[in-house]
Amino acid sequence: MLFLLYWLNRFVFPNRSSAVLLEYKHLEEALHNRADVRRGPTVLAHLYKNLHSATLENPLNISAPSVFWMIQIWLQVYFLESRFPGIVLPED
């Protein structure tokens, strides 16, 4: 279970301190128990927290580890005009 918590903190919800945060412990326990868990609110809260720190605490410091890749993927899927040239996504 500790490895799963570390993996979540390292790759899915990275933070600036590179420490293992216990705020994702509920998600780690649910994934370990294979329980039905809603990941959307956790991901959205993490996105909002990172957007807050990128705009107010450290203005436009997008080099800090965060989940800005998630925002970029969402923008490219739903807004065709912001898609990089050469990227072809399946119709489904």
C-alpha positions as CSV (number, residue, x, y, z in Angstrom):
1,M,0.0,0.0,0.0
2,L,2.9,2.4,0.7
3,F,4.3,1.8,-2.8
4,L,0.9,2.7,-4.3
5,L,0.8,5.9,-2.2
6,Y,4.3,6.7,-3.3
7,W,3.4,6.0,-7.0
8,L,0.3,8.3,-6.8
9,N,2.4,11.1,-5.3
10,R,5.2,10.7,-7.7
11,F,3.5,10.2,-11.1
12,V,-0.2,11.1,-10.8
13,F,-0.3,13.9,-8.3
14,P,3.3,15.3,-8.2
15,N,4.1,18.1,-5.8
16,R,6.9,20.7,-5.5
17,S,8.4,19.2,-2.3
18,S,8.6,15.6,-3.8
19,A,7.3,14.4,-0.5
20,V,4.7,11.7,0.0
21,L,1.5,13.6,0.9
22,L,-1.1,11.8,3.0
23,E,-4.0,13.7,1.4
24,Y,-4.2,10.9,-1.2
25,K,-4.4,8.1,1.4
26,H,-8.1,7.6,0.9
27,L,-7.6,7.1,-2.8
28,E,-4.7,4.7,-2.2
29,E,-6.8,2.6,0.3
30,A,-9.7,2.5,-2.1
31,L,-7.5,1.4,-5.0
32,H,-5.8,-1.2,-2.9
33,N,-9.1,-2.6,-1.8
34,R,-10.4,-2.5,-5.4
35,A,-13.3,-0.4,-4.2
36,D,-15.4,1.7,-6.5
37,V,-13.9,5.2,-6.1
38,R,-14.5,8.5,-7.7
39,R,-11.2,9.9,-9.0
40,G,-12.7,12.9,-10.6
41,P,-13.1,15.1,-7.5
42,T,-9.5,14.3,-6.4
43,V,-8.0,15.1,-9.8
44,L,-10.0,18.3,-10.1
45,A,-9.0,19.4,-6.6
46,H,-5.4,18.8,-7.5
47,L,-5.7,20.7,-10.8
48,Y,-7.3,23.7,-9.0
49,K,-4.5,23.6,-6.3
50,N,-1.8,23.6,-9.0
51,L,-3.5,26.3,-11.0
52,H,-3.7,28.4,-7.8
53,S,0.0,28.0,-7.1
54,A,0.9,28.7,-10.7
55,T,-1.0,31.9,-11.0
56,L,-1.0,33.4,-7.5
57,E,1.9,32.0,-5.5
58,N,4.5,31.6,-8.3
59,P,3.1,33.5,-11.3
60,L,3.5,31.5,-14.5
61,N,5.9,29.0,-13.0
62,I,4.7,26.1,-15.0
63,S,8.1,24.3,-14.8
64,A,7.2,23.1,-11.2
65,P,6.0,19.5,-11.1
66,S,2.3,19.4,-11.5
67,V,-0.4,18.0,-13.7
68,F,-0.4,20.6,-16.4
69,W,-0.1,17.8,-18.9
70,M,-3.6,16.8,-18.0
71,I,-4.9,20.3,-18.9
72,Q,-2.9,20.2,-22.2
73,I,-4.5,16.8,-23.2
74,W,-7.9,18.1,-22.3
75,L,-7.4,21.2,-24.4
76,Q,-6.2,19.2,-27.4
77,V,-9.1,16.8,-27.2
78,Y,-11.9,19.3,-26.8
79,F,-10.6,22.4,-28.6
80,L,-9.4,21.4,-32.1
81,E,-8.0,24.8,-32.8
82,S,-5.5,24.5,-29.9
83,R,-4.3,21.1,-31.1
84,F,-0.7,20.8,-32.2
85,P,-0.2,20.1,-35.9
86,G,0.4,16.5,-36.7
87,I,-1.5,15.1,-33.8
88,V,-4.2,12.7,-34.9
89,L,-6.7,11.5,-32.3
90,P,-9.2,8.7,-32.8
91,E,-12.8,9.8,-33.5
92,D,-14.1,7.8,-30.5
